[in-house]
Amino acid sequence: MWKWIVGALLVLVVAIAGFCYVAVKKITAGGDTVAVTVAATPERVFAALADPDSMQAWMMPGTLVGASHRGIVAVGDTLHVETAGAGGRGHQQFTWLVRAVTPGQLLVIEMRDSTGVTAFTARRDSLMVSGDSTRIVSTIASPMMDSLKTERGDTGGKTGGAMLNFASKMLVSAFRIQSEAELRQLKAHLEEKPAAKKP
């Protein structure tokens, strides 16, 4: 009897491990880059990406963006972002630091911790003309994880290094998935056709 129970538990553990492995491979398969093509000019796309007043139109529902001034952001600007928690309960607050701005071409921002010192993730949005449209290529990096890897060197052993690499991939993948969702919302927002006027 016990052999059957132990055998069943072993099969269950192997099945769960296999499912987790496949799920992780699927999540991280996209790497650190996502690209979306929008039927709009680079100037219009950039204005929507880099103006705090426009950001709320394509970010996740319930997101609030605060800035020290109106209009297109500039290098060194700090953006305060507040998002609704899961199920509408509580709020999450982030600080973004603008690292690079090239109108119509490039926007780089870093998500900072509450002290404004540690950069959790960096997002680089590059814009390129594609016929009558604009192609946005968004690349995600994790300065925090890269810094940890550099500081650790080889002192943590193979297991520690593997865990750090895994955590880095998962963090980057999570933000890449969020970035893709936001860029698709931006695309839908900019390509939305105006409502037909009633006669």
Backbone bond lengths (Angstrom), bond angles and torsions (degrees), N, CA, C in turn:
res aa  C-N    CA-C-N  psi(-1)  N-CA   C-N-CA  omega(-1)  CA-C   N-CA-C  phi
1 M - - - 1.454 - - 1.535 110.98 -
2 W 1.360 115.40 -47.89 1.462 120.06 -178.94 1.530 111.94 -63.41
3 K 1.338 114.60 -33.66 1.466 118.29 178.56 1.523 111.06 -61.79
4 W 1.348 116.01 -39.87 1.459 120.32 179.18 1.533 110.76 -65.51
5 I 1.338 116.06 -42.16 1.472 120.54 -178.67 1.531 110.25 -65.10
6 V 1.356 115.45 -47.01 1.468 119.78 179.93 1.526 110.18 -63.14
7 G 1.330 115.93 -41.21 1.460 120.55 179.38 1.521 111.56 -62.63
8 A 1.338 116.16 -42.54 1.463 120.94 179.38 1.532 110.85 -64.90
9 L 1.340 116.56 -41.39 1.460 120.70 178.06 1.525 111.61 -64.06
10 L 1.328 115.91 -39.34 1.458 120.75 179.09 1.520 110.96 -64.04
11 V 1.323 116.50 -43.21 1.469 121.14 177.95 1.531 109.76 -62.61
12 L 1.343 116.73 -40.57 1.461 121.45 -179.87 1.530 111.24 -64.10
13 V 1.339 116.23 -43.43 1.466 121.08 179.25 1.525 110.61 -62.96
14 V 1.318 117.00 -44.28 1.472 121.54 179.33 1.525 110.06 -63.40
15 A 1.344 117.01 -40.51 1.462 120.94 -179.81 1.532 110.93 -64.58
16 I 1.341 116.33 -43.49 1.469 120.75 179.44 1.523 110.51 -64.68
17 A 1.344 115.87 -43.07 1.466 120.14 178.96 1.523 110.58 -61.76
18 G 1.331 116.81 -41.93 1.460 121.14 178.93 1.517 111.48 -64.60
19 F 1.339 116.60 -41.14 1.459 121.02 178.85 1.529 110.27 -63.22
20 C 1.329 116.48 -45.07 1.471 121.00 179.58 1.527 111.05 -62.20
21 Y 1.330 116.36 -40.60 1.468 120.64 179.88 1.528 110.37 -62.60
22 V 1.323 116.22 -46.09 1.471 120.45 -179.73 1.528 110.35 -64.42
23 A 1.349 116.59 -41.13 1.459 120.78 -179.33 1.525 111.07 -63.44
24 V 1.336 116.28 -44.11 1.469 120.58 179.98 1.520 110.76 -64.94
25 K 1.344 117.15 -42.33 1.465 120.79 179.09 1.522 110.74 -62.03
26 K 1.333 116.25 -37.64 1.457 120.57 -179.15 1.530 110.41 -69.24
27 I 1.327 116.73 -41.25 1.463 121.35 -178.44 1.519 110.96 -66.31
28 T 1.337 116.43 -43.02 1.465 120.23 -175.12 1.528 113.29 -86.85
29 A 1.347 117.36 -6.22 1.470 120.34 -176.32 1.522 112.86 -63.53
30 G 1.334 116.54 -25.51 1.456 119.37 -177.77 1.512 114.49 -76.01
31 G 1.325 117.14 -5.17 1.462 120.25 179.54 1.506 112.51 68.97
32 D 1.342 115.86 -142.49 1.463 119.86 -175.49 1.523 113.03 -116.06
33 T 1.342 117.16 10.03 1.465 120.13 -174.17 1.528 111.81 -130.57
34 V 1.329 115.27 142.74 1.469 121.29 174.23 1.521 107.56 -137.05
35 A 1.325 117.00 144.42 1.469 121.34 -179.17 1.521 110.18 -129.63
36 V 1.336 115.20 138.47 1.470 121.66 179.19 1.524 107.88 -137.50
37 T 1.327 116.90 137.72 1.465 121.69 177.98 1.525 109.17 -104.89
38 V 1.328 115.01 128.71 1.468 121.60 -176.91 1.527 109.61 -116.52
39 A 1.309 116.22 134.09 1.470 121.12 178.96 1.525 109.08 -79.53
40 A 1.321 115.72 73.28 1.468 122.20 178.86 1.520 108.01 -161.88
41 T 1.330 116.77 163.05 1.459 120.38 -179.41 1.536 110.71 -73.64
42 P 1.334 117.58 155.65 1.472 120.23 177.85 1.531 112.09 -57.35
43 E 1.324 117.45 -35.53 1.462 121.44 -179.84 1.528 110.83 -64.19
44 R 1.323 116.43 -42.45 1.467 120.15 -179.40 1.524 111.11 -70.86
45 V 1.323 116.31 -41.03 1.466 120.28 178.57 1.522 110.11 -64.04
46 F 1.322 116.63 -44.93 1.464 120.46 -179.03 1.521 111.10 -63.23
47 A 1.328 116.94 -40.35 1.462 120.62 178.99 1.526 111.11 -60.15
48 A 1.335 116.56 -38.71 1.461 120.11 178.78 1.528 111.50 -71.45
49 L 1.345 116.09 -35.23 1.466 120.76 -179.55 1.525 112.55 -72.99
50 A 1.323 116.79 -37.49 1.462 120.99 -167.25 1.522 115.46 -108.81
51 D 1.318 117.99 4.32 1.462 121.20 177.13 1.530 108.01 -106.25
52 P 1.349 117.85 116.36 1.476 120.77 -178.20 1.518 113.65 -53.03
53 D 1.349 118.08 -34.13 1.461 120.30 179.35 1.529 111.62 -66.84
54 S 1.342 116.95 -28.92 1.468 121.04 -179.20 1.522 112.30 -87.78
55 M 1.336 117.13 -22.74 1.469 121.02 -175.76 1.521 112.70 -58.12
56 Q 1.337 116.62 -37.05 1.455 120.41 -175.91 1.524 112.32 -65.36
57 A 1.348 117.07 -18.45 1.462 120.62 -179.70 1.515 112.45 -74.24
58 W 1.359 117.47 -24.87 1.464 118.98 -176.91 1.525 113.72 -120.31
59 M 1.321 117.65 -5.62 1.460 119.22 175.65 1.524 110.21 -79.62
60 M 1.321 116.30 176.16 1.453 120.70 -177.23 1.531 109.75 -59.52
61 P 1.355 118.50 146.18 1.467 121.22 -178.61 1.534 111.40 -54.59
62 G 1.317 115.97 139.74 1.458 120.28 178.56 1.518 114.31 87.54
63 T 1.345 117.03 2.88 1.463 120.41 -178.71 1.529 110.61 -81.52
64 L 1.325 115.45 136.08 1.462 121.74 176.39 1.522 108.47 -118.77
65 V 1.323 117.56 135.00 1.462 122.13 -179.04 1.521 109.19 -121.63
66 G 1.327 115.87 124.76 1.454 120.90 178.32 1.516 110.83 -113.60
67 A 1.338 117.26 138.06 1.462 121.89 179.98 1.520 109.14 -138.06
68 S 1.322 115.89 160.64 1.467 120.88 -177.96 1.525 112.22 -77.64
69 H 1.333 117.88 -15.69 1.459 120.58 178.93 1.524 109.68 -151.87
70 R 1.299 115.96 162.90 1.462 121.44 179.63 1.526 110.03 -88.41
71 G 1.329 115.56 160.46 1.453 120.58 177.89 1.517 112.90 92.80
72 I 1.321 116.03 -171.79 1.460 122.92 -177.02 1.531 110.60 -60.76
73 V 1.342 115.64 137.62 1.460 120.75 -179.89 1.527 110.48 -69.14
74 A 1.326 114.77 160.46 1.461 121.17 177.39 1.522 108.81 -127.02
75 V 1.313 116.92 160.56 1.466 121.37 179.13 1.534 109.27 -56.92
76 G 1.331 115.83 131.66 1.457 121.10 -179.95 1.516 113.41 97.02
77 D 1.349 117.66 -13.15 1.465 120.43 178.22 1.525 110.57 -64.84
78 T 1.321 115.62 148.34 1.460 121.64 175.68 1.516 109.07 -114.71
79 L 1.322 116.57 128.75 1.459 122.27 178.16 1.519 108.73 -110.48
80 H 1.321 116.57 133.44 1.465 121.67 177.59 1.524 107.92 -104.15
81 V 1.326 115.50 117.82 1.461 121.43 -174.71 1.521 109.84 -114.45
82 E 1.319 115.53 130.42 1.464 121.13 178.46 1.521 108.63 -124.31
83 T 1.321 116.13 127.99 1.462 120.66 -179.88 1.520 109.67 -120.70
84 A 1.321 115.57 150.67 1.461 120.59 177.53 1.521 109.18 -71.39
85 G 1.331 116.34 141.09 1.466 120.67 179.07 1.512 111.22 -73.39
86 A 1.334 115.28 175.07 1.466 120.51 -179.86 1.517 110.60 -58.45
87 G 1.326 116.82 132.92 1.452 121.00 178.73 1.516 113.40 69.76
88 G 1.348 116.33 14.84 1.452 119.63 -179.82 1.513 113.82 79.45
89 R 1.338 116.79 5.31 1.460 120.70 -178.59 1.528 109.96 -96.08
90 G 1.333 115.88 126.77 1.459 119.97 176.02 1.520 111.76 71.56
91 H 1.319 115.48 176.75 1.459 121.47 -179.92 1.521 110.06 -138.71
92 Q 1.318 115.06 152.80 1.457 120.96 174.68 1.520 107.53 -115.92
93 Q 1.334 116.29 136.78 1.452 120.78 -178.59 1.520 110.58 -119.23
94 F 1.328 115.64 136.47 1.451 122.31 179.82 1.522 109.56 -132.27
95 T 1.301 115.67 156.69 1.459 121.10 173.97 1.518 108.30 -120.90
96 W 1.325 116.71 128.34 1.452 121.61 178.20 1.518 109.16 -110.97
97 L 1.308 116.52 134.42 1.455 122.24 176.18 1.525 108.37 -108.26
98 V 1.325 116.96 127.83 1.467 121.02 179.51 1.522 108.12 -80.69
99 R 1.336 116.46 120.39 1.464 121.56 -175.28 1.528 113.40 -101.41
100 A 1.329 117.27 -30.15 1.470 119.77 -179.05 1.526 109.88 -153.55
101 V 1.331 115.51 140.37 1.461 121.17 179.01 1.532 108.96 -141.68
102 T 1.323 115.67 121.54 1.461 121.52 171.10 1.526 105.64 -128.62
103 P 1.335 118.09 103.05 1.466 121.09 -175.36 1.526 113.75 -46.89
104 G 1.329 114.46 128.57 1.456 120.59 178.56 1.512 115.10 77.28
105 Q 1.350 117.29 -1.58 1.463 118.70 -175.25 1.532 115.11 -133.39
106 L 1.332 117.73 -41.53 1.465 118.53 -169.69 1.527 112.15 -149.74
107 L 1.347 115.60 139.27 1.462 122.70 172.18 1.527 107.63 -140.89
108 V 1.341 116.32 125.14 1.468 121.33 178.02 1.520 108.37 -123.87
109 I 1.337 115.96 125.21 1.457 120.92 178.13 1.524 109.72 -129.27
110 E 1.330 115.96 151.61 1.460 122.28 177.37 1.516 109.46 -121.62
111 M 1.331 116.22 133.12 1.455 120.48 174.56 1.525 108.25 -85.79
112 R 1.337 116.43 124.57 1.455 121.75 -176.37 1.520 111.55 -106.93
113 D 1.356 115.38 160.38 1.458 120.13 175.44 1.527 108.90 -77.45
114 S 1.347 116.53 -177.65 1.464 120.59 -175.51 1.522 112.87 -62.70
115 T 1.329 117.34 -23.47 1.463 120.20 179.79 1.526 111.26 -85.05
116 G 1.343 116.49 -12.56 1.452 120.46 -179.02 1.515 113.30 79.46
117 V 1.348 116.91 10.29 1.467 120.51 -175.13 1.518 112.30 -100.71
118 T 1.330 117.00 -54.63 1.463 120.89 -174.78 1.523 111.84 -83.33
119 A 1.321 116.54 128.16 1.465 121.69 178.53 1.524 109.16 -91.88
120 F 1.337 117.25 108.07 1.465 121.40 179.25 1.523 110.68 -67.28
121 T 1.333 114.78 -54.24 1.464 119.37 -179.03 1.527 109.96 -139.98
122 A 1.310 115.84 156.72 1.456 121.66 175.65 1.525 107.62 -126.94
123 R 1.321 116.28 139.31 1.455 121.47 179.81 1.526 108.94 -122.64
124 R 1.318 115.65 125.26 1.468 122.06 -178.43 1.520 108.16 -115.46
125 D 1.331 116.64 112.06 1.460 122.13 179.19 1.527 109.36 -103.71
126 S 1.333 116.45 113.61 1.464 121.89 178.28 1.524 108.75 -106.22
127 L 1.331 116.78 135.25 1.456 121.87 -179.10 1.518 109.90 -112.50
128 M 1.339 115.69 135.30 1.459 121.84 179.64 1.519 110.00 -136.58
129 V 1.319 116.40 141.09 1.464 121.24 177.58 1.530 108.60 -69.36
130 S 1.331 115.73 134.10 1.459 121.15 178.32 1.530 107.55 -136.35
131 G 1.332 115.79 86.83 1.465 119.76 -175.50 1.516 109.75 66.69
132 D 1.342 115.88 -123.54 1.468 121.15 177.39 1.523 111.30 -91.57
133 S 1.315 116.75 6.43 1.457 121.25 -175.74 1.531 111.52 -119.70
134 T 1.315 115.04 -178.84 1.466 121.77 177.85 1.514 108.99 -126.72
135 R 1.322 116.25 130.15 1.459 121.41 178.02 1.527 108.77 -99.14
136 I 1.323 116.22 124.09 1.459 121.89 177.43 1.518 108.38 -102.70
137 V 1.322 116.75 123.54 1.459 121.67 175.42 1.530 107.17 -112.46
138 S 1.333 115.28 113.19 1.457 121.15 -177.32 1.527 109.22 -106.16
139 T 1.333 115.93 123.08 1.469 121.58 -179.67 1.520 109.56 -116.28
140 I 1.331 115.39 131.33 1.466 121.72 -177.98 1.523 110.03 -106.68
141 A 1.320 116.34 136.25 1.471 121.91 175.20 1.520 108.31 -131.73
142 S 1.324 116.42 165.08 1.468 121.26 178.29 1.529 109.30 -127.73
143 P 1.331 117.70 86.76 1.470 120.84 179.27 1.524 112.90 -56.29
144 M 1.338 116.26 -35.06 1.460 119.96 -179.64 1.526 111.01 -62.45
145 M 1.342 116.44 -48.46 1.465 120.56 -178.75 1.527 110.76 -68.12
146 D 1.338 117.07 -37.60 1.465 120.52 177.74 1.526 110.63 -62.58
147 S 1.336 115.25 -39.21 1.468 120.28 178.88 1.522 111.04 -65.62
148 L 1.340 116.14 -40.70 1.467 120.41 178.98 1.525 110.81 -63.25
149 K 1.331 115.94 -41.36 1.468 120.04 178.98 1.528 110.53 -61.91
150 T 1.331 116.28 -42.08 1.466 120.76 -179.15 1.523 111.13 -65.90
151 E 1.339 116.15 -42.97 1.462 120.47 -179.05 1.526 112.05 -66.77
152 R 1.353 115.62 -37.34 1.464 120.20 -177.46 1.524 112.18 -69.00
153 G 1.329 115.19 -40.37 1.461 118.39 -173.68 1.513 109.36 60.89
154 D 1.326 117.30 -133.05 1.465 121.93 179.12 1.514 112.14 -105.42
155 T 1.341 117.82 12.59 1.462 120.31 -175.11 1.517 113.38 -72.85
156 G 1.338 117.81 -19.94 1.457 119.45 -176.36 1.511 114.39 -87.66
157 G 1.317 119.24 -5.96 1.454 121.49 -178.34 1.512 111.82 80.00
158 K 1.328 114.89 172.92 1.464 120.50 -176.64 1.520 112.00 -65.16
159 T 1.347 117.05 -40.57 1.470 120.06 -178.03 1.519 111.15 -63.38
160 G 1.347 115.66 -46.83 1.463 119.87 179.39 1.512 111.68 -62.01
161 G 1.325 116.86 -41.05 1.461 121.11 179.28 1.515 111.65 -64.88
162 A 1.338 116.60 -40.19 1.458 121.25 179.46 1.530 110.73 -65.05
163 M 1.335 115.99 -41.21 1.467 120.25 179.14 1.530 110.80 -64.93
164 L 1.325 116.11 -39.72 1.465 120.76 179.47 1.529 110.71 -66.41
165 N 1.328 116.63 -41.16 1.465 121.01 177.32 1.526 110.95 -63.57
166 F 1.332 115.52 -40.89 1.466 121.06 179.04 1.532 110.07 -63.13
167 A 1.341 116.18 -46.58 1.464 120.62 -179.47 1.526 110.28 -62.45
168 S 1.334 116.36 -39.75 1.462 121.18 179.81 1.529 110.65 -63.65
169 K 1.323 117.19 -45.25 1.461 121.60 179.51 1.524 111.37 -62.32
170 M 1.333 116.35 -42.41 1.459 120.43 -178.79 1.526 111.03 -66.44
171 L 1.346 116.30 -40.90 1.464 120.47 179.51 1.528 110.78 -63.78
172 V 1.330 116.11 -48.27 1.460 120.72 179.73 1.527 110.78 -62.94
173 S 1.334 116.50 -41.50 1.466 120.53 -179.29 1.524 111.42 -64.17
174 A 1.337 116.34 -40.98 1.467 120.13 179.86 1.522 110.97 -61.39
175 F 1.333 116.63 -44.11 1.460 119.82 179.87 1.528 111.71 -73.34
176 R 1.347 117.38 -29.37 1.464 119.51 175.62 1.527 110.03 -65.62
177 I 1.322 116.73 -41.65 1.465 120.82 179.22 1.524 110.11 -63.58
178 Q 1.338 116.45 -42.38 1.465 120.09 177.81 1.530 110.41 -64.64
179 S 1.335 116.41 -41.58 1.462 121.12 179.15 1.528 110.81 -61.03
180 E 1.333 116.18 -42.31 1.462 119.75 179.25 1.524 110.95 -62.43
181 A 1.343 116.31 -42.88 1.467 120.09 179.50 1.521 110.72 -62.41
182 E 1.333 116.32 -41.36 1.466 120.02 -179.58 1.528 111.77 -68.54
183 L 1.338 116.93 -40.00 1.465 119.39 178.92 1.527 111.31 -65.80
184 R 1.316 117.01 -34.36 1.465 119.95 177.46 1.530 110.52 -69.10
185 Q 1.342 115.91 -34.66 1.463 119.05 175.73 1.531 110.27 -68.91
186 L 1.333 116.33 -37.25 1.465 120.85 176.33 1.523 109.92 -62.16
187 K 1.314 116.56 -44.17 1.473 122.39 178.62 1.533 110.04 -59.02
188 A 1.333 115.87 -47.53 1.468 119.98 -179.36 1.526 110.64 -64.05
189 H 1.325 116.48 -38.41 1.466 121.24 -179.54 1.529 111.29 -65.51
190 L 1.341 116.92 -45.48 1.459 120.77 -176.92 1.523 112.93 -76.04
191 E 1.333 117.21 -27.43 1.462 120.33 -178.29 1.527 112.86 -93.63
192 E 1.332 115.19 -0.60 1.467 119.28 -178.04 1.523 109.81 -63.25
193 K 1.324 115.80 129.04 1.449 120.79 -178.88 1.534 109.17 -82.30
194 P 1.313 117.07 137.68 1.472 119.20 178.26 1.527 111.50 -62.41
195 A 1.312 114.71 146.85 1.475 119.29 -179.09 1.527 109.88 -62.65
196 A 1.317 115.62 140.66 1.470 120.57 -179.47 1.524 109.89 -65.67
197 K 1.333 115.49 136.61 1.465 120.45 -179.79 1.525 109.90 -74.56
198 K 1.325 114.83 138.19 1.452 119.33 178.37 1.529 109.70 -76.16
199 P 1.324 116.56 138.55 1.486 119.99 -179.24 1.528 111.54 -65.36
